[in-house]
Amino acid sequence: MPVWKYLPSYTVPLSAAVGLWLGGYWTFITPIYIFFFIPFLEWMVGADPSNHDSEAEKRAKASKAYTFLLWSYVPILYALTGFFLFKLASGWLGASEWIALIGATLSVAISNGGTGITVAHELVHRSSKFEQLLGRALLLISLYMHFAIEHVYGHHKHVATEEDAATARKGENFYRFWIRTVPGQYASAWSIEIKRLQKKKKGFFSMTNEMLWFHVWQIGLVLTIGFGLGWAVVGVFLACSVLSFSLLEAVNYLEHYGLERHMHDNDRYEKVDHHHSWNSDHLVSRMFLFELSRHSDHHAVASREYQVLRSFNDSPQLPTGYPGMILIALFPPLWFRVMDPLVERVAAEH
């Protein structure tokens, strides 16, 4: 798609900022927008499975506008988070305004977790150290920096196997998945980093231990908020962060639910292919989530940038876009009714 088609993604942090500014019930603009209006819009607009031709793909790869769009989210989401925290500290959300507090927290969490971590996901895959740093900066405001290690070096290696904490098993509801995956990915990130340090003959307290630095930055941010704005603000920020990375985990849940890679006779898993991730060509999700919903191609060729991800006929397709699928995932009986027959069909075909 041309770069301008991704501009609607800006309306997510914008809606959160408007809600914070107006206060009251207006703070619920973002969750209503994302989880009610967008699913309806996706149903109206439908899917677009078309891919770039070779010339259009070359132009998209060469254009820096797609990259600058990602970079712009760092100052935008830091400004939104800062606005939220200072509003809290100013007493704008007092004890009598709990409803506004809930709406504001949900809105910022959706912006940081939905848009922010999506952009961070794209940036941590880049070869540029600068872009990797930007990705880590976006993960910082959700207190989920270890995702940069575990996702790239753990999830992509073990996806669709029992060794991957971020792959949901068939019959596993979202809530059980969350309890398993959050500590599982954290432990995996530590394991990956320790093995990397050992390979380089570096000690645990080496200055190159990224996991230690992640904790320094995250604890430092929390302490700065606490001493600067108050510990009540810290409590809300922590709740916002949990909601942010829980939104990420809801996406993880739906992206690989029930899909499995087969084990060969040599005790090695088959190569990751397009049928090991759920795909969604629904146009609105593609626009708002920088093609994250074209997840099959992302896992098959992780180095492909978002603007040139492709749709393939052998990719299993989700019934709707990501916001609608997240809503379904929150109701396990409905989720199993919708998804389990699709999982069985994919298993029969492969």
N, C-alpha and C positions, 0 to 999 in steps of 0.2 A: 504494500500500500504506500501511497505517497506520504511524506512525513506529516503533512497537515492533518491527516486522518487520525493521528495519535494525540492531537491537541485536546480532544475532549477529556483526556485523563486529568488535565489540570482542574477540571470542575470538581474533582474529589476533594483536594485540599481547600479549594475555594469555597465549597459548600460548608466545610468544617469551620473555616474562618468566619463566614457569614453567620453561622449558628452561634459561634462564640461571641461575636459582636452584638447580636440581637438578644441573646440570652433566652431564658425561659424555655418554652417548648420548641423554640426555633433550633435549639441545640440538637434536636433529633433529625435535622434535615438530611445529614449524611447517611445514617442507617436506612432511613425511608427511601432516599434516592437510590442507594446501592442495592438494597434487598427487596424493594417493591417496584420502583419505577424501572430499573435496569432489566430485571427478569421479564417484565411485560414488554419492554422495548425489544429485547432479544427475541421474544416470541413473535413480535410483529416483523422484525427485520429479517430474521432467519440466518442461515449459514452461507458462507462464501468459501468454497474449497479451491478457488482458483489460485494458481501460483504465478510468479514472475516468469516471463520468457527470459532467455539468456541475456539479452541486451538490457532489459529492465533490471535484472539482478545485478549486473555489473555496475549500473548507475547507482543502485541502492547501496551497494558495498562501498562505492567511492564517495558517497555523500557524507559529509561530517554533520549534517543537520540532525540525523538520527542519534548521533552520539551526544551532541550538545543538548538535545532534549532531555536525555538521561541526566546529564551533569546538573541541569537547572533544578532538579528536584532536591539536591542537597541544601542549598540556601532556602528553598521554599518550605521544606518540611522542618528544618531547624527553626525557621521563623514561626511556623504554625505551632510547633511544640513550645517555643518560648512564649508566644502569645497566650497559649493555654495555661502554662505554669504561672505567668505573671497575673493572669486573671484570677487564678485560684488564690495566689498570695495576697491580692488586693482585697479579698473578701467578697468579690463579686458573686461567688458561689458559697453563700453562708449556710448555716445549719438548716435554714428554712427553704433552701433551694436544692434539695436532694434530687429532684427530678431533672433539673437543669444540669446538675453535676453528672448524673448518669448519661444523659444525652451528649454532653461535651466529651466525656471520657470515651464513649463509644465512637464518636465522630473522629476524634484524633487518633484513636486506635485503628480505625478503618483506613485512615489516610496513611499512617506510619506503617501499618502491617500489610494493608492491601497494596497501596501504591509504592510506599517506601521500600518494603522488602522485595517487591517485584523488581523494582529498578536495581536494588542492591544485588539481587540474584543475577541480573544481566551483567552488572559491572564486575562481580567477583570472578566471573568466567573469562574476563578479558585478559589479554597477555600484558597490558600496560600496568605497571606498578601504580601509576597515578590513579587509574580507574579502579583498580583493586582497593586502593585507599579510600576512594569515594564510596565504594560499596560498603566497606567496613564502617565508614562514618554514618551511613544510613542505618546499618544494623545496630549501631551504638544506641540510638534513641529508642530502640525496642529491646535493648539489653539482651541481644541474641547474636553477638559477634562470632561465637563459635560456629555458626552456620556457614561462615565463609570457608572454614576448613572442612567440616564434615560433609557439606553438600558436594563440594567439588571433588574431594578425594575419597569420600566414603560412599555417599549415596550413589554417585554416578558409577562407581565400581561395582557395588553390590545390589543395585536396583533390581526389583522383581525377584529377590531371593530372601530366604529366612535370615540371612546375615545382615540385611538392611533394616535398620530401625525405622526408616521413613517409608517403608512399603507396607501398606495395610493388607492384612490377610482377608480372604473371603470369610464372611461371617463375623468379622470383628467390627463392632460399632465404633463410631468416632470417639466416644468418651474413653473406651478401653484403649483405643489407639493412642489417644493423647497421653494417657498415663504411662504407656509403654515407650512412646517415641521421644517425649521431651527429655527424660533422663538418659534414654538410650543414645540419642544423638549427641548429647553432652559428653557422655562417656566415650563415645566413638571419636569425637574431636580430640579429646585428651590422648587417646590411644594412638591416633594418627600422628599427632604432634610429637609425642614422646619417641615414636619409631623414627620420625624424621630427624630428631635431635641425635638419637643414638647412631643413626647412619652417618651423620656429620661429626660424630664423636664430640657432641656438645652435652653439657650437663643440664639437669632440670632447671637450675637457676641461671641458665644462659640468657644473655641479653637478646638472643634470637628466638626465645620461646614465645611464640605468638599468643598462646593461650594465657600465659601470665600477663602479657601486655593487655589482652582483652579484659582481664579482671581489673587491672590497674585503671584502665579507661572507664570501665563501667562503674566500679566502686567510686572512682573520682567524680564521675558525673552525679551519682546519687548523693555523695557527701556535699558537693557544691550546691545542689538544689536544697539539701537539708539545712546547711548553715546559712545559705543566702535567702531562701524563701520560706523555710519552715518545714518541720518534719511531717506535718499534716499534708503538705503538698507532695512530699516524697511518697506517702502512702497512696495518693491518687496516681502519681506517676508510675509507681510499681504496678498498680492495677491496670493502668493503660498499657504498659509494656506486656503484661501477661496476655491481655486481650489481643495485642498486636501480633505476638508470635503464635497465639492460638489460631488466629486467622490464617497465618502461614501454614500451620499444621492441618487445618481444614483443607487447604489446597493440596498439601502433600497427600492427605487421605484420599481425595478423589482422583488424583493423577495416576495412581498405580493400583488402586483397589483390586485385589483378587488376581492380579496378573502375575504369572510365574515364568521364569526362565528354566528350561530343562537342563538337567545334568547329563553330560556326556559320559561315555564309558571310562574316560581318563580322569574322572572326578573333577572335571571343569565345567562350569556353566556355559551354555551357548552364548554367543555374542549378543549384546544388546541390540535389538532391532525395533522397527517401528511398532510392532504389535505388543511391546512390553510397556507401553504408556498409553493412557487414555488421551484422545485427541478431541478438540472441539474447534470447529471452524466457525462458530457463531461470531458474527462480525463485531458485535458490540463488545464482547469480552476481548476479542483480538485488539480492538482499538484502545480499551481502557487498561489492558494488562500487557501491552507491548508484546503481543503474540505468545505470551506464556501458555495460552491454551493450545498452541500448536506444539504440545509437549512431546509428542512422539518423535518428531524430527530433532528436537533439542537433545533428547537422550541418545538418539542414533548418531548424531554428529554434534557434540557439545560445543564445538568451536564456532558454529554458525551463529552470526549475530541475528538479533530478533527480526530485523526488517527483511531477512531473506529466508526465514524458516518456511518449510514447505508442508503441504498436505499430501498424504499418500493413501491410496485405496485400501492398503492392508492395515491401516491404523484403526484400532477400535474407537468408535465414536461415542462421546457422551450425548445424552438426550438433549441437553441444553447447555448454556454457558455457565461459567464458574459461579456467579452469584446465586443462580437458581439451584445449582448442584450443592452449594454449601448449605442452603436452606433445607434441602432434602436430607443432607447428611445429619442434620440436627435431630431428625426424627428417624431413629434406626429401623423400625418396621417398614416405613415407607422406602427408606434407602435400600433395604434388602429386597423389597418387592420390585423395585425399579432396576437395580444393578445386578443382582445375582443371576437372572436369566441371561444378561448380556455377558457376564463373566463366563458362564457355561458355554455360550456360543463361541466366544473367543477361544476357549480351551479346546473345543471340538474342532475348530478350524486349524489349530496349530499343535 
